[in-house]
Amino acid sequence: MSKLSIYQNSWIDLVFEGKNKAYGAYQLRQENDKTTAIAFLFGLLLITAAIGIPTLLTHWTTANKTKISNPDYSNTTIQLSAILPNLPKKPMQLAVPVQKKTPTEVSDGQQLKDPQIVSANQQTTNIVDHLEPQSNEVKPNEGTTTVFSNSTANSETTQGSSIPSASGGKIETTFVLDKLPEFPGGINKFLAYVGNNFEKPELEVEKTIRIYVTFVIEKDGSMTDIQVRKDPGYGLGSEAIRVLKSLKTKWQPGMIAGQPVRTAYNLPIVVQMQ
């Protein structure tokens, strides 16, 4: 293969022999090597500038930044205050009565002698006590008590006698109940409801507070005439009434000679403030 280059001047002169050499093509071929070298140098400079200028700007900006020194805390004393742990609240303790059934001998003559028949609108004044009261004065319940908290109905009991009270009118005739009122599921279920729903206030002192509440169990088993006989304050009396009124379950009423009667009930509630 021939190593002759068509770009040599001899070939250029041969190609343009007898032609107008003043035309641009001849001049361009004469200066091709020079033009190529200049273009290569300019391209190289452009690439160098594209890479070098950002690098220089970055270096110059970093050099002019103010150095921020981290503070030295090695010799600093930090005072910490006492942190009290978040202790769980102790459950409140209440005391409510468990009625003790005392067998009482009642003669037929005493129970059926001279029965009184009254109209429905008059019989509301006759409220029957659990036992024969000593007087018409309302006295606190000294009967069997159950001490329990909000979380459990397991009890510890102390024995005594039950002295019920009447509410809603003067007692004219005293009868002895053949059957005491009963709460569905047992008295422990009633006590558990009172304990679980009673909300005690937050007090700074530790003390035991007793609340005496009375209510009437109607013939249909509903609870009416709920009152606080001794309100110790702190909103405990209102809370006791609220809890009893919120109970929708009806009792089984007290019975005399197979007939339901209205029965007064006393409920001492003992709150242990801690």
ROMARPA-191967 format. One record per residue (C-alpha): residue number from 1; residue in three letters; x, y, z. Coordinates in pm, 1 decimal, m for minus. Layout:
BEGIN
<rec guti="NUM" kedren="ALA" c1="X" c2="Y" c3="Z"/>
...
REM end
This chain:
BEGIN
<rec guti="1" kedren="MET" c1="0.0" c2="0.0" c3="0.0"/>
<rec guti="2" kedren="SER" c1="131.8" c2="341.7" c3="m86.7"/>
<rec guti="3" kedren="LYS" c1="224.0" c2="564.1" c3="206.4"/>
<rec guti="4" kedren="LEU" c1="165.3" c2="880.5" c3="16.1"/>
<rec guti="5" kedren="SER" c1="m61.1" c2="1134.6" c3="184.5"/>
<rec guti="6" kedren="ILE" c1="m314.9" c2="1324.5" c3="m12.7"/>
<rec guti="7" kedren="TYR" c1="m264.4" c2="1611.6" c3="227.9"/>
<rec guti="8" kedren="GLN" c1="93.4" c2="1682.9" c3="110.3"/>
<rec guti="9" kedren="ASN" c1="140.3" c2="2014.6" c3="m70.7"/>
<rec guti="10" kedren="SER" c1="246.4" c2="1837.0" c3="m390.9"/>
<rec guti="11" kedren="TRP" c1="m88.2" c2="1665.6" c3="m413.5"/>
<rec guti="12" kedren="ILE" c1="m271.2" c2="1984.3" c3="m325.4"/>
<rec guti="13" kedren="ASP" c1="m89.0" c2="2171.0" c3="m605.4"/>
<rec guti="14" kedren="LEU" c1="m166.7" c2="1886.9" c3="m844.6"/>
<rec guti="15" kedren="VAL" c1="m534.4" c2="1891.5" c3="m755.7"/>
<rec guti="16" kedren="PHE" c1="m566.3" c2="2268.5" c3="m788.2"/>
<rec guti="17" kedren="GLU" c1="m340.2" c2="2303.0" c3="m1094.1"/>
<rec guti="18" kedren="GLY" c1="m499.6" c2="2533.3" c3="m1346.7"/>
<rec guti="19" kedren="LYS" c1="m776.3" c2="2626.3" c3="m1104.0"/>
<rec guti="20" kedren="ASN" c1="m852.0" c2="2933.9" c3="m904.0"/>
<rec guti="21" kedren="LYS" c1="m625.0" c2="2890.1" c3="m602.5"/>
<rec guti="22" kedren="ALA" c1="m769.6" c2="3203.1" c3="m447.3"/>
<rec guti="23" kedren="TYR" c1="m1081.2" c2="2998.8" c3="m367.3"/>
<rec guti="24" kedren="GLY" c1="m1125.3" c2="2909.0" c3="m1.5"/>
<rec guti="25" kedren="ALA" c1="m1076.6" c2="2533.3" c3="m39.3"/>
<rec guti="26" kedren="TYR" c1="m714.2" c2="2567.5" c3="m144.1"/>
<rec guti="27" kedren="GLN" c1="m637.0" c2="2802.4" c3="140.5"/>
<rec guti="28" kedren="LEU" c1="m804.3" c2="2573.4" c3="394.8"/>
<rec guti="29" kedren="ARG" c1="m602.9" c2="2272.4" c3="280.4"/>
<rec guti="30" kedren="GLN" c1="m281.3" c2="2471.8" c3="299.9"/>
<rec guti="31" kedren="GLU" c1="m352.6" c2="2568.9" c3="662.0"/>
<rec guti="32" kedren="ASN" c1="m510.1" c2="2237.6" c3="774.9"/>
<rec guti="33" kedren="ASP" c1="m226.4" c2="2130.8" c3="1006.6"/>
<rec guti="34" kedren="LYS" c1="m208.0" c2="2470.1" c3="1172.5"/>
<rec guti="35" kedren="THR" c1="m585.7" c2="2487.9" c3="1217.8"/>
<rec guti="36" kedren="THR" c1="m600.8" c2="2136.4" c3="1365.4"/>
<rec guti="37" kedren="ALA" c1="m325.5" c2="2212.0" c3="1617.4"/>
<rec guti="38" kedren="ILE" c1="m491.4" c2="2535.5" c3="1727.1"/>
<rec guti="39" kedren="ALA" c1="m829.1" c2="2362.3" c3="1765.3"/>
<rec guti="40" kedren="PHE" c1="m670.7" c2="2085.4" c3="1972.7"/>
<rec guti="41" kedren="LEU" c1="m505.2" c2="2336.9" c3="2204.7"/>
<rec guti="42" kedren="PHE" c1="m827.0" c2="2535.6" c3="2251.9"/>
<rec guti="43" kedren="GLY" c1="m1020.6" c2="2214.5" c3="2326.8"/>
<rec guti="44" kedren="LEU" c1="m760.8" c2="2109.2" c3="2579.5"/>
<rec guti="45" kedren="LEU" c1="m774.4" c2="2450.8" c3="2747.4"/>
<rec guti="46" kedren="LEU" c1="m1155.3" c2="2438.5" c3="2760.9"/>
<rec guti="47" kedren="ILE" c1="m1156.5" c2="2095.9" c3="2926.2"/>
<rec guti="48" kedren="THR" c1="m890.9" c2="2206.2" c3="3174.7"/>
<rec guti="49" kedren="ALA" c1="m1089.7" c2="2517.2" c3="3262.5"/>
<rec guti="50" kedren="ALA" c1="m1412.4" c2="2316.7" c3="3309.2"/>
<rec guti="51" kedren="ILE" c1="m1240.5" c2="2090.6" c3="3561.0"/>
<rec guti="52" kedren="GLY" c1="m1008.2" c2="2336.8" c3="3729.9"/>
<rec guti="53" kedren="ILE" c1="m1237.9" c2="2635.6" c3="3789.7"/>
<rec guti="54" kedren="PRO" c1="m1491.0" c2="2449.6" c3="4020.3"/>
<rec guti="55" kedren="THR" c1="m1200.4" c2="2294.0" c3="4208.3"/>
<rec guti="56" kedren="LEU" c1="m1040.3" c2="2633.0" c3="4267.1"/>
<rec guti="57" kedren="LEU" c1="m1370.9" c2="2787.1" c3="4375.9"/>
<rec guti="58" kedren="THR" c1="m1433.7" c2="2506.4" c3="4623.5"/>
<rec guti="59" kedren="HIS" c1="m1084.2" c2="2534.7" c3="4769.2"/>
<rec guti="60" kedren="TRP" c1="m1110.2" c2="2913.9" c3="4797.6"/>
<rec guti="61" kedren="THR" c1="m1452.7" c2="2899.5" c3="4967.2"/>
<rec guti="62" kedren="THR" c1="m1336.5" c2="2636.3" c3="5217.6"/>
<rec guti="63" kedren="ALA" c1="m1024.9" c2="2835.1" c3="5300.7"/>
<rec guti="64" kedren="ASN" c1="m1226.9" c2="3148.8" c3="5378.3"/>
<rec guti="65" kedren="LYS" c1="m1478.1" c2="2975.9" c3="5607.7"/>
<rec guti="66" kedren="THR" c1="m1457.4" c2="3067.2" c3="5978.0"/>
<rec guti="67" kedren="LYS" c1="m1351.9" c2="2779.6" c3="6191.4"/>
<rec guti="68" kedren="ILE" c1="m1602.9" c2="2705.3" c3="6471.6"/>
<rec guti="69" kedren="SER" c1="m1450.4" c2="2534.5" c3="6769.1"/>
<rec guti="70" kedren="ASN" c1="m1655.0" c2="2296.7" c3="6980.2"/>
<rec guti="71" kedren="PRO" c1="m1689.8" c2="2409.5" c3="7344.7"/>
<rec guti="72" kedren="ASP" c1="m1503.5" c2="2208.9" c3="7602.4"/>
<rec guti="73" kedren="TYR" c1="m1733.6" c2="2070.6" c3="7870.6"/>
<rec guti="74" kedren="SER" c1="m1477.4" c2="1850.4" c3="8037.0"/>
<rec guti="75" kedren="ASN" c1="m1444.2" c2="2084.9" c3="8337.5"/>
<rec guti="76" kedren="THR" c1="m1812.1" c2="2182.8" c3="8364.1"/>
<rec guti="77" kedren="THR" c1="m2010.1" c2="2065.6" c3="8668.3"/>
<rec guti="78" kedren="ILE" c1="m2375.4" c2="1983.9" c3="8603.7"/>
<rec guti="79" kedren="GLN" c1="m2616.6" c2="1996.2" c3="8899.1"/>
<rec guti="80" kedren="LEU" c1="m2897.5" c2="1739.5" c3="8880.4"/>
<rec guti="81" kedren="SER" c1="m3211.3" c2="1774.0" c3="9092.6"/>
<rec guti="82" kedren="ALA" c1="m3374.1" c2="1472.5" c3="9253.6"/>
<rec guti="83" kedren="ILE" c1="m3608.7" c2="1294.5" c3="9016.0"/>
<rec guti="84" kedren="LEU" c1="m3906.2" c2="1133.3" c3="9187.1"/>
<rec guti="85" kedren="PRO" c1="m4019.2" c2="803.0" c3="9035.6"/>
<rec guti="86" kedren="ASN" c1="m4371.8" c2="782.1" c3="8895.8"/>
<rec guti="87" kedren="LEU" c1="m4516.4" c2="548.1" c3="9154.0"/>
<rec guti="88" kedren="PRO" c1="m4853.2" c2="383.8" c3="9083.0"/>
<rec guti="89" kedren="LYS" c1="m5146.1" c2="505.7" c3="9287.6"/>
<rec guti="90" kedren="LYS" c1="m5253.9" c2="279.4" c3="9569.3"/>
<rec guti="91" kedren="PRO" c1="m5607.3" c2="148.1" c3="9532.0"/>
<rec guti="92" kedren="MET" c1="m5865.6" c2="297.0" c3="9762.6"/>
<rec guti="93" kedren="GLN" c1="m6029.3" c2="91.6" c3="10033.3"/>
<rec guti="94" kedren="LEU" c1="m6398.4" c2="103.0" c3="10110.9"/>
<rec guti="95" kedren="ALA" c1="m6610.5" c2="m63.6" c3="10373.3"/>
<rec guti="96" kedren="VAL" c1="m6967.1" c2="m162.9" c3="10296.3"/>
<rec guti="97" kedren="PRO" c1="m7200.2" c2="m383.0" c3="10496.4"/>
<rec guti="98" kedren="VAL" c1="m7295.0" c2="m744.0" c3="10457.7"/>
<rec guti="99" kedren="GLN" c1="m7634.3" c2="m797.0" c3="10613.2"/>
<rec guti="100" kedren="LYS" c1="m7638.4" c2="m1076.4" c3="10866.5"/>
<rec guti="101" kedren="LYS" c1="m7951.8" c2="m1287.1" c3="10865.0"/>
<rec guti="102" kedren="THR" c1="m8066.3" c2="m1337.4" c3="11221.0"/>
<rec guti="103" kedren="PRO" c1="m8341.8" c2="m1595.1" c3="11269.5"/>
<rec guti="104" kedren="THR" c1="m8623.6" c2="m1442.3" c3="11470.9"/>
<rec guti="105" kedren="GLU" c1="m8919.0" c2="m1630.5" c3="11607.4"/>
<rec guti="106" kedren="VAL" c1="m9240.0" c2="m1457.2" c3="11509.6"/>
<rec guti="107" kedren="SER" c1="m9573.6" c2="m1591.5" c3="11623.1"/>
<rec guti="108" kedren="ASP" c1="m9861.9" c2="m1612.2" c3="11378.5"/>
<rec guti="109" kedren="GLY" c1="m10068.0" c2="m1397.2" c3="11610.5"/>
<rec guti="110" kedren="GLN" c1="m9806.4" c2="m1123.6" c3="11611.3"/>
<rec guti="111" kedren="GLN" c1="m9767.9" c2="m1131.4" c3="11235.6"/>
<rec guti="112" kedren="LEU" c1="m10132.8" c2="m1171.9" c3="11127.2"/>
<rec guti="113" kedren="LYS" c1="m10314.1" c2="m999.2" c3="11408.6"/>
<rec guti="114" kedren="ASP" c1="m10520.0" c2="m702.2" c3="11295.6"/>
<rec guti="115" kedren="PRO" c1="m10367.7" c2="m670.3" c3="10944.3"/>
<rec guti="116" kedren="GLN" c1="m10406.0" c2="m322.5" c3="10799.4"/>
<rec guti="117" kedren="ILE" c1="m10511.7" c2="m277.0" c3="10438.7"/>
<rec guti="118" kedren="VAL" c1="m10436.0" c2="61.5" c3="10284.2"/>
<rec guti="119" kedren="SER" c1="m10459.2" c2="204.6" c3="9936.3"/>
<rec guti="120" kedren="ALA" c1="m10160.2" c2="221.5" c3="9702.4"/>
<rec guti="121" kedren="ASN" c1="m10105.2" c2="595.4" c3="9753.4"/>
<rec guti="122" kedren="GLN" c1="m10095.4" c2="553.6" c3="10132.7"/>
<rec guti="123" kedren="GLN" c1="m9869.9" c2="253.6" c3="10168.6"/>
<rec guti="124" kedren="THR" c1="m9556.5" c2="448.4" c3="10076.2"/>
<rec guti="125" kedren="THR" c1="m9537.9" c2="577.5" c3="10431.3"/>
<rec guti="126" kedren="ASN" c1="m9488.6" c2="225.3" c3="10571.9"/>
<rec guti="127" kedren="ILE" c1="m9124.0" c2="132.6" c3="10525.5"/>
<rec guti="128" kedren="VAL" c1="m9016.5" c2="m186.8" c3="10698.0"/>
<rec guti="129" kedren="ASP" c1="m8685.0" c2="m218.0" c3="10878.5"/>
<rec guti="130" kedren="HIS" c1="m8468.3" c2="m529.0" c3="10868.7"/>
<rec guti="131" kedren="LEU" c1="m8509.0" c2="m573.6" c3="11245.5"/>
<rec guti="132" kedren="GLU" c1="m8716.2" c2="m407.7" c3="11511.8"/>
<rec guti="133" kedren="PRO" c1="m8556.1" c2="m64.9" c3="11569.4"/>
<rec guti="134" kedren="GLN" c1="m8493.6" c2="59.9" c3="11921.4"/>
<rec guti="135" kedren="SER" c1="m8626.4" c2="405.8" c3="11832.9"/>
<rec guti="136" kedren="ASN" c1="m8731.2" c2="620.2" c3="11538.8"/>
<rec guti="137" kedren="GLU" c1="m8391.2" c2="793.0" c3="11536.8"/>
<rec guti="138" kedren="VAL" c1="m8169.9" c2="710.5" c3="11238.0"/>
<rec guti="139" kedren="LYS" c1="m7849.6" c2="539.9" c3="11353.9"/>
<rec guti="140" kedren="PRO" c1="m7537.0" c2="442.7" c3="11162.7"/>
<rec guti="141" kedren="ASN" c1="m7497.2" c2="81.7" c3="11054.6"/>
<rec guti="142" kedren="GLU" c1="m7279.0" c2="m113.4" c3="11294.5"/>
<rec guti="143" kedren="GLY" c1="m7326.2" c2="m444.5" c3="11116.8"/>
<rec guti="144" kedren="THR" c1="m7094.6" c2="m673.8" c3="10930.6"/>
<rec guti="145" kedren="THR" c1="m6857.4" c2="m470.7" c3="10715.5"/>
<rec guti="146" kedren="THR" c1="m6655.1" c2="m568.9" c3="10414.6"/>
<rec guti="147" kedren="VAL" c1="m6327.3" c2="m393.6" c3="10347.1"/>
<rec guti="148" kedren="PHE" c1="m6215.3" c2="m403.2" c3="9984.3"/>
<rec guti="149" kedren="SER" c1="m6043.1" c2="m195.3" c3="9721.8"/>
<rec guti="150" kedren="ASN" c1="m6120.7" c2="m96.8" c3="9364.0"/>
<rec guti="151" kedren="SER" c1="m5940.2" c2="m395.8" c3="9221.6"/>
<rec guti="152" kedren="THR" c1="m6075.4" c2="m678.6" c3="9435.9"/>
<rec guti="153" kedren="ALA" c1="m6386.7" c2="m779.8" c3="9622.3"/>
<rec guti="154" kedren="ASN" c1="m6210.4" c2="m1019.3" c3="9858.3"/>
<rec guti="155" kedren="SER" c1="m6306.5" c2="m904.1" c3="10206.6"/>
<rec guti="156" kedren="GLU" c1="m6210.9" c2="m910.2" c3="10566.8"/>
<rec guti="157" kedren="THR" c1="m6517.6" c2="m891.6" c3="10792.5"/>
<rec guti="158" kedren="THR" c1="m6591.1" c2="m794.6" c3="11150.9"/>
<rec guti="159" kedren="GLN" c1="m6902.8" c2="m924.7" c3="11315.8"/>
<rec guti="160" kedren="GLY" c1="m7169.5" c2="m710.1" c3="11484.8"/>
<rec guti="161" kedren="SER" c1="m7538.9" c2="m631.2" c3="11482.8"/>
<rec guti="162" kedren="SER" c1="m7734.2" c2="m457.5" c3="11204.2"/>
<rec guti="163" kedren="ILE" c1="m7953.9" c2="m155.8" c3="11294.2"/>
<rec guti="164" kedren="PRO" c1="m8140.4" c2="m42.3" c3="10980.9"/>
<rec guti="165" kedren="SER" c1="m8311.8" c2="295.6" c3="10933.1"/>
<rec guti="166" kedren="ALA" c1="m8634.6" c2="408.6" c3="10767.5"/>
<rec guti="167" kedren="SER" c1="m8665.4" c2="678.6" c3="10502.1"/>
<rec guti="168" kedren="GLY" c1="m8962.9" c2="839.7" c3="10334.8"/>
<rec guti="169" kedren="GLY" c1="m9201.0" c2="872.0" c3="10635.5"/>
<rec guti="170" kedren="LYS" c1="m9274.6" c2="779.8" c3="10995.7"/>
<rec guti="171" kedren="ILE" c1="m9301.7" c2="408.6" c3="11075.3"/>
<rec guti="172" kedren="GLU" c1="m9637.6" c2="342.0" c3="11229.3"/>
<rec guti="173" kedren="THR" c1="m9638.9" c2="m37.7" c3="11243.2"/>
<rec guti="174" kedren="THR" c1="m9327.6" c2="m254.3" c3="11291.2"/>
<rec guti="175" kedren="PHE" c1="m9301.2" c2="m589.6" c3="11111.4"/>
<rec guti="176" kedren="VAL" c1="m9023.1" c2="m843.2" c3="11090.0"/>
<rec guti="177" kedren="LEU" c1="m8914.8" c2="m943.3" c3="10740.8"/>
<rec guti="178" kedren="ASP" c1="m8960.7" c2="m1305.2" c3="10646.7"/>
<rec guti="179" kedren="LYS" c1="m8698.8" c2="m1259.1" c3="10375.2"/>
<rec guti="180" kedren="LEU" c1="m8428.1" c2="m994.8" c3="10354.3"/>
<rec guti="181" kedren="PRO" c1="m8363.7" c2="m809.4" c3="10027.3"/>
<rec guti="182" kedren="GLU" c1="m8111.6" c2="m985.8" c3="9806.6"/>
<rec guti="183" kedren="PHE" c1="m7889.4" c2="m849.6" c3="9529.5"/>
<rec guti="184" kedren="PRO" c1="m7868.1" c2="m1061.2" c3="9210.1"/>
<rec guti="185" kedren="GLY" c1="m7539.8" c2="m1250.2" c3="9215.1"/>
<rec guti="186" kedren="GLY" c1="m7496.9" c2="m1204.6" c3="9589.4"/>
<rec guti="187" kedren="ILE" c1="m7400.4" c2="m918.8" c3="9816.7"/>
<rec guti="188" kedren="ASN" c1="m7034.3" c2="m949.6" c3="9716.3"/>
<rec guti="189" kedren="LYS" c1="m7126.2" c2="m847.6" c3="9363.4"/>
<rec guti="190" kedren="PHE" c1="m7297.2" c2="m535.8" c3="9500.4"/>
<rec guti="191" kedren="LEU" c1="m6993.1" c2="m454.0" c3="9715.4"/>
<rec guti="192" kedren="ALA" c1="m6758.6" c2="m503.6" c3="9422.0"/>
<rec guti="193" kedren="TYR" c1="m6963.7" c2="m263.6" c3="9210.3"/>
<rec guti="194" kedren="VAL" c1="m6950.5" c2="9.0" c3="9476.8"/>
<rec guti="195" kedren="GLY" c1="m6575.5" c2="m35.7" c3="9529.3"/>
<rec guti="196" kedren="ASN" c1="m6485.1" c2="m45.2" c3="9160.3"/>
<rec guti="197" kedren="ASN" c1="m6687.1" c2="265.9" c3="9073.1"/>
<rec guti="198" kedren="PHE" c1="m6608.2" c2="486.2" c3="9375.1"/>
<rec guti="199" kedren="GLU" c1="m6355.9" c2="759.0" c3="9290.1"/>
<rec guti="200" kedren="LYS" c1="m6183.0" c2="913.6" c3="9589.2"/>
<rec guti="201" kedren="PRO" c1="m6026.9" c2="1263.7" c3="9580.5"/>
<rec guti="202" kedren="GLU" c1="m5655.1" c2="1325.5" c3="9608.6"/>
<rec guti="203" kedren="LEU" c1="m5564.4" c2="1441.8" c3="9960.4"/>
<rec guti="204" kedren="GLU" c1="m5222.0" c2="1518.0" c3="10104.0"/>
<rec guti="205" kedren="VAL" c1="m5300.3" c2="1360.9" c3="10441.2"/>
<rec guti="206" kedren="GLU" c1="m5355.8" c2="997.2" c3="10529.6"/>
<rec guti="207" kedren="LYS" c1="m5680.3" c2="940.4" c3="10714.7"/>
<rec guti="208" kedren="THR" c1="m5978.2" c2="708.0" c3="10731.3"/>
<rec guti="209" kedren="ILE" c1="m6313.6" c2="867.2" c3="10644.2"/>
<rec guti="210" kedren="ARG" c1="m6653.8" c2="707.8" c3="10705.0"/>
<rec guti="211" kedren="ILE" c1="m6964.2" c2="796.1" c3="10500.4"/>
<rec guti="212" kedren="TYR" c1="m7313.6" c2="687.4" c3="10611.2"/>
<rec guti="213" kedren="VAL" c1="m7555.5" c2="639.9" c3="10323.0"/>
<rec guti="214" kedren="THR" c1="m7919.8" c2="528.2" c3="10346.3"/>
<rec guti="215" kedren="PHE" c1="m8152.9" c2="417.2" c3="10070.4"/>
<rec guti="216" kedren="VAL" c1="m8485.3" c2="237.6" c3="10025.7"/>
<rec guti="217" kedren="ILE" c1="m8533.8" c2="m84.1" c3="9830.4"/>
<rec guti="218" kedren="GLU" c1="m8875.9" c2="m52.8" c3="9670.2"/>
<rec guti="219" kedren="LYS" c1="m9121.6" c2="m334.4" c3="9605.6"/>
<rec guti="220" kedren="ASP" c1="m8998.0" c2="m360.5" c3="9245.8"/>
<rec guti="221" kedren="GLY" c1="m8635.3" c2="m388.0" c3="9365.1"/>
<rec guti="222" kedren="SER" c1="m8526.9" c2="m38.3" c3="9260.7"/>
<rec guti="223" kedren="MET" c1="m8323.5" c2="187.2" c3="9491.2"/>
<rec guti="224" kedren="THR" c1="m8479.3" c2="520.7" c3="9589.2"/>
<rec guti="225" kedren="ASP" c1="m8442.9" c2="794.3" c3="9849.9"/>
<rec guti="226" kedren="ILE" c1="m8060.9" c2="772.3" c3="9845.3"/>
<rec guti="227" kedren="GLN" c1="m7926.8" c2="1007.4" c3="10112.6"/>
<rec guti="228" kedren="VAL" c1="m7603.6" c2="1078.9" c3="10299.0"/>
<rec guti="229" kedren="ARG" c1="m7659.7" c2="1091.4" c3="10676.0"/>
<rec guti="230" kedren="LYS" c1="m7306.7" c2="1197.2" c3="10765.8"/>
<rec guti="231" kedren="ASP" c1="m7116.7" c2="1373.3" c3="10487.1"/>
<rec guti="232" kedren="PRO" c1="m6746.5" c2="1415.6" c3="10578.5"/>
<rec guti="233" kedren="GLY" c1="m6689.3" c2="1658.3" c3="10291.7"/>
<rec guti="234" kedren="TYR" c1="m6424.3" c2="1639.5" c3="10017.6"/>
<rec guti="235" kedren="GLY" c1="m6706.8" c2="1553.9" c3="9774.0"/>
<rec guti="236" kedren="LEU" c1="m6728.5" c2="1198.6" c3="9913.6"/>
<rec guti="237" kedren="GLY" c1="m7101.0" c2="1221.3" c3="9992.1"/>
<rec guti="238" kedren="SER" c1="m7187.6" c2="1326.6" c3="9638.2"/>
<rec guti="239" kedren="GLU" c1="m6963.7" c2="1052.2" c3="9499.6"/>
<rec guti="240" kedren="ALA" c1="m7138.3" c2="786.4" c3="9711.7"/>
<rec guti="241" kedren="ILE" c1="m7481.3" c2="901.9" c3="9588.5"/>
<rec guti="242" kedren="ARG" c1="m7355.6" c2="904.2" c3="9229.5"/>
<rec guti="243" kedren="VAL" c1="m7227.3" c2="546.6" c3="9252.2"/>
<rec guti="244" kedren="LEU" c1="m7552.0" c2="413.1" c3="9401.4"/>
<rec guti="245" kedren="LYS" c1="m7767.6" c2="598.5" c3="9148.4"/>
<rec guti="246" kedren="SER" c1="m7559.2" c2="460.0" c3="8863.6"/>
<rec guti="247" kedren="LEU" c1="m7649.6" c2="103.3" c3="8964.0"/>
<rec guti="248" kedren="LYS" c1="m7923.5" c2="m14.5" c3="8727.1"/>
<rec guti="249" kedren="THR" c1="m7953.1" c2="m371.0" c3="8857.9"/>
<rec guti="250" kedren="LYS" c1="m8262.6" c2="m421.0" c3="9073.4"/>
<rec guti="251" kedren="TRP" c1="m8268.9" c2="m601.3" c3="9406.4"/>
<rec guti="252" kedren="GLN" c1="m8504.5" c2="m876.8" c3="9508.4"/>
<rec guti="253" kedren="PRO" c1="m8728.8" c2="m692.6" c3="9758.9"/>
<rec guti="254" kedren="GLY" c1="m8785.4" c2="m791.2" c3="10120.3"/>
<rec guti="255" kedren="MET" c1="m9086.3" c2="m1013.9" c3="10183.1"/>
<rec guti="256" kedren="ILE" c1="m9351.3" c2="m1036.1" c3="10456.3"/>
<rec guti="257" kedren="ALA" c1="m9615.8" c2="m1308.9" c3="10434.6"/>
<rec guti="258" kedren="GLY" c1="m9519.1" c2="m1362.9" c3="10070.8"/>
<rec guti="259" kedren="GLN" c1="m9572.1" c2="m994.2" c3="9981.4"/>
<rec guti="260" kedren="PRO" c1="m9293.3" c2="m753.0" c3="9879.4"/>
<rec guti="261" kedren="VAL" c1="m9241.5" c2="m451.5" c3="10107.3"/>
<rec guti="262" kedren="ARG" c1="m9031.3" c2="m136.2" c3="10101.7"/>
<rec guti="263" kedren="THR" c1="m8715.8" c2="m179.7" c3="10307.7"/>
<rec guti="264" kedren="ALA" c1="m8473.4" c2="78.0" c3="10445.1"/>
<rec guti="265" kedren="TYR" c1="m8101.3" c2="5.8" c3="10409.6"/>
<rec guti="266" kedren="ASN" c1="m7791.1" c2="158.5" c3="10569.2"/>
<rec guti="267" kedren="LEU" c1="m7456.0" c2="157.9" c3="10391.5"/>
<rec guti="268" kedren="PRO" c1="m7145.0" c2="275.9" c3="10579.8"/>
<rec guti="269" kedren="ILE" c1="m6859.2" c2="338.9" c3="10336.7"/>
<rec guti="270" kedren="VAL" c1="m6507.5" c2="366.0" c3="10478.1"/>
<rec guti="271" kedren="VAL" c1="m6252.1" c2="540.4" c3="10256.3"/>
<rec guti="272" kedren="GLN" c1="m5883.6" c2="498.2" c3="10337.3"/>
<rec guti="273" kedren="MET" c1="m5704.3" c2="812.4" c3="10210.5"/>
<rec guti="274" kedren="GLN" c1="m5338.5" c2="743.9" c3="10131.4"/>
REM end
